[in-house]
Amino acid sequence: MSVADFFGKSSIQSTHYIAIAALCAGFVFGQNLYAQEAVSVLSYGAIADGLQTSAATNTTAFQAAQDQAKTLGNGAYVYIPAGTYVVGQILFDSGVGFLGEGLTTILVAKDELGVASSIFKPRTATTAFTENVYFKKMKLLGNSAGQHAGGPTTNASDTRHGIRLVACRNCLVQDVWAEDFDGDGVYMGNQVAGSGLRAEYNTIERVIVKNNVRNGMMIGTGVYNVIRNCTFESNQIGTLTTSAKYAPSMYASAELDLEPNASTEVCSDNSIESCTFLNGNYRAIQITRPIALEIARNRIVNNTFTNCYPAQIYMSADVIDSTLIRGNSFTASDPSQMKYHIRVCKSDNTMIIGNTFVGGCNGVSSSRAINIDQTVSGTIMTFNTFNFTGGSGDGSAIFTDATCTDSEIHSNTLLNGAHYDLRGTVAATYGFEAEYLSVSTSSGAVKTVCFDENASAEQYVNYASQAVGDFIAYPLTVPVAATYNVKVKAYCNASEGTATLLIDGVAQGCSMDFYSQDADYAEYDLGTYTFGSSGTHEFRFSVAGKNGSSSGYQMVLDRILLTKQ
């Protein structure tokens, strides 16, 4: 994909955290940003000559333009015309935007020694949030060779970032390229541990982070941040043996690092969606920090991971809970360099569903596509496809060690020698997500897969049935012949009908009334059913009627749950 194609991509691909979607359409806080007053840095003496000798002049000019935009208010923004500007640190305030002209607007970090600064940093980060700021259409170059005289850093925090969003709320970084920074291309977090002034409700969209020394991006502490449609490529330069900046033993970095800074901090409810991770030097996504207060409910959805050796997603901390890894694509062109596509350690209730793994893992003899170890509980691994073209270490698509408990593993597709190596306990529960089930037969009504963050795996199936007798049938693969309790989770609202479940043509349990004046999910316990054989069995949902208060006959199905008795 060309750079021009990248910067022309659609802004919105999901409804997650839609409260700040207006930012991504050229509007800021209800105002058309291009109709607001522009404050040009050239008006304050900025020099676009690309020379280090102009750094002091440019830093003063950029800061003066920012201060004037703040004074004007009403959506005034700093305009940065095309050209190459060498700058120092620019402090920004709430309500101010920075707008360039795309890749022809280039900001280069000035040479500095032993200074933990960034090109953009909030003026206030210790006493209050900085809010409603945007950075759009520019390229940021970190000049890492000019930081610390090109030598090793004195510590892992003594670095320069491209954009530092500490104690920032409702900010937008869009159509920005950040490369060659001594630290991270974009950093989100706090300035004072325990202050509650963290990064929250920010959107990072259509951003390229490439060849940065530490991480491509990092969330040190933050909640409800969205990273969408971004490209991460060949960051973590400091982990390479040819670099004098970092070594993995000093700082285990990643293309994207989610790592709270202290025992009082959280990194939760963040969304990484529709991003590309390419040729990482250590890890694509790292979620870790054993001393954190909480790392929970983060979602990694619809991303593409290619050749981020030796591990593409790495999670390790006792406080990690309820991570969703859904609909991603993982590729290893050279299986000899890949140890794990996903490794989950000390983390509970992870859902890994609907992903595709191409290329095995044989970086070492014990390599596995998904490796679950070190007291992990409640991992769900279903509806994934493993294609081990090129061989694999021990052929394990999924490995669980003896300390793992209650893993739910079924409905995966294993190709070219991929198999399970399960040494921990496996749950007696089998959850079948309606959106991943093929439909064997139906009465012809429209079936739509819909997004809802409150649904199981964030999706459900809306079946637009019109009358009594309409039906939809799924072939479920029952793993073991046994007696199971059968439950159905459905979405109920004012236009739903009543339905009966038939298993292999036999009615099971009572009729289910899906009507509710208040839209919500409900679970229906349909009793026990004995399967005389393993393999495929038909689950048919047939419309039996409707509640007298309902306006229709629709069925909205979320999940079918079988629990072995």
C-alpha positions, 0 to 999 in steps of 0.5 A: 500500500502506498503512502498516498493510499494510507493517508486516504483511508476511511476514518471510521471502521467501527462504532467503538467509542463513537463519542469522538468520531467527529474528530476524524471527519475534519470537525473538532468539538462540533466545529469545522476546523478548516473554517476556524482562524489559522495561525501560521508559524511563518507569521512568527518567523519560522524558517523551513530550511531543515538546519539545526541552526534554525532550531531556536528560532523555530521553537520560539515561532511555533510556541508563539503561534500556539500561544496566539491560537490559545488566546484566540480560542474558538477553534483557532489552530496552528498552521504549519505550511510545507517545509522542513523545520528543525524544532525543540519542544513545543508546549500545547494547551487545551483546545489548540490544533496543529495542522500541516499539509501532509508529508511535505510538512516535516518537523525534525527534532533538534540535537539534545543531550540528556534531555527527556523532551518531545516535539509536542508535550502538554504545558500542564500535566501535573495538576489538570487534564489537557483536552481537545487538542489535535495533530493532523497531516505532518511528518515528525522525525526524531533525529535519534542520532542527534539525541545523547550524541548518538550514544546510549541513553542514561536510562529507559525514561531519558528519551524523546518522543514524537507526541507526548499525550500525558494527562491528555483527554479527548485528543486526536492524532491523525494522518501523522508519520513519526519516525526515528525517535529516541523513545516512542513515536506516540506516548500516552500516560501520566506525569505523576503516578496516582494522580488520576491524570492519565491518557483517556478517550484519545484517538490515534488514527491513520498514523505511521510509526516506523524505525523508532528506537524504543516503542512505536507507541506506548500507553503507560497508563490510560483508559478508553483510548482508540488506536485505529488504522495505524501502521507499525513497522520495524520499531524497537531498533534499540533491541537490535545488537547493532544499536547502542541505545537499548538492549532487551535486558534493559527495556523489553520494548514493542511495536505497541506497548501497554504497560502501566507505570506504577502500582496505582495505575491502570491500562484498561478498556483500550482498543487496537483495531484495524492496524498493521504490524510489520517486521517488528524487531522484538514483539508486536504488542506487549501487555505487561507490568506485574505491579499495575493496579489493573490491565483489563478489557483491552481489545485487539481486533481486526489487525494484521500481524506479519513477521514480528519475530519472535512473538507477535502478541505477548501478555504477562501480568497477574492483573491482566483480565478479559482481553479480547483478541478477535479477527486478526491475521498472523503470518510468519513468512519464516517459521524458523524465526517465530517462537509464538504468535501469541503467548499468554502468561499469568492472565485470566479470561482471555478470549482468542476467537476468529483469528487466522494463523499462517506459517508455523513456529519453529524458532525453538523446539517448543514453539507454538502458535498460541502458548498458554502458561503460568497459572492462566485461567479461563482462556477461550480459544475458538473458531481460529484457523491454523495453517502451518505451511512451512512446518512448525516446531512441535506442531502445536497450534495451541499449547497449555501447560499443567498450571492452566485451568478451565481452557475452552478449546473447540471449533478451530480448524487445524491444517498441515500438521497443526494439533493441540498439546493440552496439559492443563484442565479443559473446561466442560463448557463449549460456547458457540458464537452465532456469528461464526457458525455457518447456516445450514438452512433457513427460511430465506429471511435476511441474516446480519452480523452486527457489532455490540460491545456488550455481546459475547465476542462483541457480535451477534446475529440478527435474523429478520424473520417475518412470520411463524415458521421462519427458521435458521439452523446451525450445524454444531460440532459436539466434541464428545458424546455426553449429556449437556445442559443447553443455554441460549443467549439472545438480545431482547427488544420490542420487535422480537418474536418467540422461538423454539429450539429443535436439536436434530428435529426434536424440540428442546426445553421451553419456548423462548420469548425474546420480547423486552420493552427495555433492550437487553441480553437474556440467557435461556436455560433449556435443560439437558440433552443427551447426544448419542454421538460426537460430531455435527448436530443441527440446532434449528431456531424456529419462530413460534409466535410473538408476545402480544406487545411485540411489533415483530418476529425477529430473532437476535442470537448471540451464543449457544452454550453447552455444558457437559454434565 
